Amino acid sequence: MHIQLHTDARIEGTEKFASHIKEVVEHSMSHFRRRITRVEVHLSDENAVKTGTPDKRCVMEARLEGHPPTAVTNHAPSLEEAVAGAAHKLKHAMDSLVGRLEKR
């Protein structure tokens, strides 16, 4: 399973943060490791310097071998929370997809 990280211009993608994201994704997708070819993580800061609403966005897209990509989005006040929430949503989406495939 290959993990790709993409950030917008307002987010500094340090090695430490990239390593943390990789750990979160690997942990949440561990059950599907052999079936997923790639997970793309897109991080953005939608409001830049403005405060208020949860403006950090994480989009995760998993590519299950032989099937169209499955994508989820999560908004949160911090990047860490956005990543954790998206990983949780993606795990549930993959559980559902794999469950449907196994019933066939």
C-alpha positions as CSV (number, residue, x, y, z in Angstrom):
1,M,0.0,0.0,0.0
2,H,1.5,3.3,-1.2
3,I,0.6,6.5,0.7
4,Q,0.8,9.8,-1.0
5,L,0.6,13.1,0.9
6,H,-0.4,16.4,-0.9
7,T,-0.7,19.7,0.9
8,D,-1.7,23.2,-0.2
9,A,0.6,26.2,-0.1
10,R,-0.5,27.2,3.4
11,I,0.5,23.9,5.0
12,E,4.1,23.0,5.8
13,G,4.5,19.3,5.2
14,T,7.4,18.4,7.5
15,E,8.9,14.9,7.6
16,K,7.6,14.4,11.2
17,F,4.0,15.3,10.2
18,A,4.2,13.1,7.1
19,S,5.4,10.2,9.2
20,H,2.5,10.8,11.6
21,I,0.0,10.8,8.8
22,K,1.5,7.6,7.4
23,E,1.2,5.8,10.8
24,V,-2.5,6.9,11.1
25,V,-3.3,5.7,7.6
26,E,-1.4,2.4,8.0
27,H,-3.2,1.7,11.3
28,S,-6.7,2.5,10.0
29,M,-6.2,0.6,6.7
30,S,-4.2,-2.3,8.1
31,H,-7.1,-4.7,7.7
32,F,-7.3,-3.9,3.9
33,R,-3.5,-3.6,3.4
34,R,-3.3,-6.4,0.7
35,R,-6.3,-5.1,-1.2
36,I,-5.5,-1.4,-1.3
37,T,-2.9,-0.2,-3.9
38,R,-2.7,3.4,-2.9
39,V,-4.1,6.0,-0.4
40,E,-3.9,9.6,-1.3
41,V,-4.1,12.2,1.5
42,H,-4.9,15.8,0.5
43,L,-4.6,18.5,3.2
44,S,-5.8,22.1,2.9
45,D,-6.3,25.1,5.1
46,E,-9.5,26.6,3.6
47,N,-9.6,29.9,5.5
48,A,-5.9,30.5,5.9
49,V,-5.4,33.1,8.6
50,K,-9.1,33.5,9.5
51,T,-10.3,31.9,12.7
52,G,-13.7,30.5,13.7
53,T,-15.2,27.5,11.8
54,P,-13.2,24.3,11.4
55,D,-11.1,25.2,8.4
56,K,-8.6,22.3,8.1
57,R,-9.7,19.8,5.5
58,C,-8.5,16.3,4.9
59,V,-9.6,14.3,1.9
60,M,-8.5,10.7,1.8
61,E,-8.9,8.5,-1.3
62,A,-8.2,4.8,-1.2
63,R,-7.8,2.7,-4.4
64,L,-9.0,-0.8,-4.0
65,E,-7.5,-3.1,-6.6
66,G,-9.9,-3.5,-9.5
67,H,-12.5,-0.9,-8.3
68,P,-13.0,2.8,-8.5
69,P,-11.5,5.0,-5.8
70,T,-13.3,5.6,-2.5
71,A,-13.0,9.1,-1.1
72,V,-14.0,10.8,2.2
73,T,-13.6,14.3,3.5
74,N,-13.3,15.6,7.1
75,H,-13.2,19.2,8.4
76,A,-11.7,20.0,11.8
77,P,-10.0,22.8,13.8
78,S,-6.6,21.1,13.5
79,L,-4.8,19.1,10.8
80,E,-4.3,16.2,13.2
81,E,-8.0,16.0,14.0
82,A,-8.9,16.3,10.3
83,V,-6.6,13.4,9.4
84,A,-7.9,11.2,12.3
85,G,-11.5,11.9,11.3
86,A,-10.9,11.2,7.6
87,A,-9.0,8.0,8.5
88,H,-12.0,6.9,10.6
89,K,-14.5,7.7,7.9
90,L,-12.3,5.9,5.3
91,K,-12.1,2.8,7.4
92,H,-15.9,2.6,7.7
93,A,-16.3,3.2,3.9
94,M,-13.8,0.4,3.1
95,D,-15.5,-1.9,5.6
96,S,-18.8,-1.3,3.8
97,L,-17.3,-1.7,0.3
98,V,-15.4,-4.9,1.2
99,G,-18.4,-6.3,3.0
100,R,-20.6,-5.8,-0.2
101,L,-17.9,-7.4,-2.4
102,E,-17.6,-10.4,-0.1
103,K,-21.3,-11.0,-0.3
104,R,-21.2,-11.4,-4.1
